Structure formats: C-alpha cells, structure tokens
C-alpha cells in the first residue's frame, strides 16, 4: 500500500504531513511518515515520557501493521496504535 493511501488519519496534523510526502519516492515518503508519527507520538505521550526509541518502534509497528513486540519496557502496555489497540507485549 502506498504511504499516500490512508493519509486521512484520525490525527489531523499527521494526515496533513503524510500528504506532504505524496509524490516522493516510497522510501522518502515512508521515512518522512515515520518521523512525523514519532513526533506526534512523543507529543501525545509527553507525560509518560516516550523516548525516541519507543516512538520509533511504535511508528514502525503502525506503518508495517505489526501487532506484537518483544520488550522489557513497561511503557508498551500504555502506548496505543492509531486504531486504539495496544501492541501485544511478548516477554
């Protein structure tokens, strides 16, 4: 699926930024989208706070439709994907 498809996410800012990458190469668009998602996630979870590595893992999981993660991090029980679901934490 193209990164430009589904650029209308629940988060208005994320959808707007995703659309700004349309027309670029798939790799540029995907990288830009992941960086934008990371920024949005870090703002959303600023009270936790969410670190850069956690934001990257959640953003990649979101873009690749991963639903499981192996981690010792406790915050992954708090974080939610765009559809409101949590990743299944495998220890």
N, C-alpha and C positions, 0 to 999 in steps of 0.2 A: 504494500500500500504506500502511495506517495505521502510524504510528510505534509503536502498541501491539502490532502484529503483530511477531513475531520478537524480543520483548523478553527472550528467554531466552538471550542471547549467551553466548559462552564465558566472558567475564569476569563473574563473579557480581555484583560491585558495579555494573557498567554496566547489566546486566539489571534489577537491583533499582531503580536510579534511573530507568531508562526506564519501568518500570511505574508509578513515582510520578507520571509525567506523563500517564498514561492518563486519559481523561475530560476533558481540557482541549482547547482548540481545536487544530487541526492545526498551526497556526503556533507556538503556545506549546509544544506537545509537541516539534515539530521543533527549535526553538531550544534548549529545555532539553536535549534529547538531544545536540545538537551540543556544547553547553557541557560536558556530562558526558563525552562522548567525548574532547573536548580535554583535560580534566583527567586522564582515565585515560591518554591517550597521553603527556602530559607527564610523568606519573609513570613510565610504562613506559620511556621514553627519557630519563630524567633524567641518565644518564651521557653522553649524546651532546653537549650537552643539546638538547632540542627546544624551539624558541621558539614563542611564541603564534601567529605567522602560519603556521608549518609545521603546528602542531597543527590550526589551523582548516582548512587545505587538505586534510589527511588526513581529518579528521572529515566535511567536506562531501563529499569523494570517496566515503567509506564510505556516507554516508546517501543519496547520489544515484547510487550504483553507477558512478561514473566510474572508469576504469582507466588513463587517461593524464594526464600533467601536463607542461606546458612550464615549465621552470625552469632556472636556472643553479645552484641549490642542490645541493650534493653529497650532503647527508644523505638525500635522497629515494631513494637506492639502498639505504639501510639500513632505512628505515621499511617496515612491513608492515601490510596491512589485516587485519581480523579473521579472514579466511579463510586468512591466512598468505601471500598473494600480495603482490608489490610492484607499485606503480604503474609503468607504462611511462613512462620519462622521455624527453621529446622536447626536443631542444636546438635 
